[in-house]
Amino acid sequence: MEHKIWYDTKDEILHQKIIGLYSTKESIDSGAMYVEQLEGKHYRQMVVDLSTAGKMESRDTRSKTNEQLNNAKITDVAFVGANAATRMIAKVLMKLGSLNANSTFVGTVDEAIKWIKNRR
């Protein structure tokens, strides 16, 4: 998996950078990493950098991604660098209630961190 997932101990935020195509299997694997990285952490907040992301493999991938975020009990997600089509799809999924976390779209990682910290 080329994508990166890490926990920033200074800001207490989980980060994910999606690079290229994002498959359903990678979504499921990422979910396990969310749980592992957040074990014992006070905040369950996340920045997802989509600036180098390609397409999601399928509709099932989007569904599994939301499922993994919900399973990890993520409370807040800031998406960075999403294109218009990705934002539209995500907003529809949020309105349908498939993502339990509060979420927003921002232009930079710094804006994402600021938004997340303001939610504490």
Residue pairs with C-beta under 8 A, 6 or more apart in sequence:
1 26
1 29
1 30
2 19
2 20
3 16
3 17
3 18
3 19
3 22
3 26
3 30
4 15
4 16
4 17
4 19
5 14
5 15
5 16
5 30
5 33
5 34
5 37
6 14
6 15
6 37
7 13
7 14
7 15
7 37
7 38
7 41
8 14
8 15
11 113
11 116
11 117
12 41
12 42
12 43
12 45
13 43
13 45
13 46
13 47
13 113
13 116
14 34
14 37
14 38
14 41
14 44
14 45
14 46
14 47
14 74
15 46
15 47
15 48
15 49
15 109
16 30
16 46
16 47
16 48
16 49
17 49
17 51
17 52
18 48
18 49
18 50
18 52
18 53
19 52
19 53
20 52
20 53
20 54
21 54
21 55
21 56
21 57
22 53
22 54
22 55
22 56
22 57
22 61
22 65
23 57
23 61
24 57
24 58
24 60
24 61
24 64
27 61
27 64
27 65
27 68
28 64
28 68
30 65
30 68
31 64
31 67
31 68
31 69
31 71
31 72
34 46
34 68
34 69
34 71
34 72
34 74
35 71
35 72
38 44
38 72
38 73
43 75
43 120
44 72
44 73
44 74
44 75
44 76
45 74
45 75
45 76
45 77
45 116
45 119
45 120
46 69
46 74
46 76
46 77
46 78
46 101
46 116
47 77
47 78
47 80
47 109
47 112
47 113
47 116
48 77
48 78
48 79
48 80
49 80
49 81
49 109
50 79
50 80
50 81
50 82
50 83
50 86
51 80
51 81
52 81
53 81
53 82
53 86
56 62
56 65
62 89
62 93
63 98
66 93
66 98
66 99
67 98
69 77
69 99
69 100
69 101
70 99
70 100
70 101
74 100
74 101
75 101
75 102
75 119
76 101
76 102
76 103
76 115
76 116
76 119
77 99
77 101
77 102
77 103
77 104
78 103
78 104
78 105
78 106
78 111
78 112
78 113
78 115
78 116
79 86
79 87
79 90
79 103
79 104
79 105
79 106
79 112
80 105
80 106
80 107
80 108
80 109
80 111
80 112
81 107
82 90
82 105
87 105
90 99
90 103
90 105
93 99
94 103
102 119
104 115
106 112
106 115
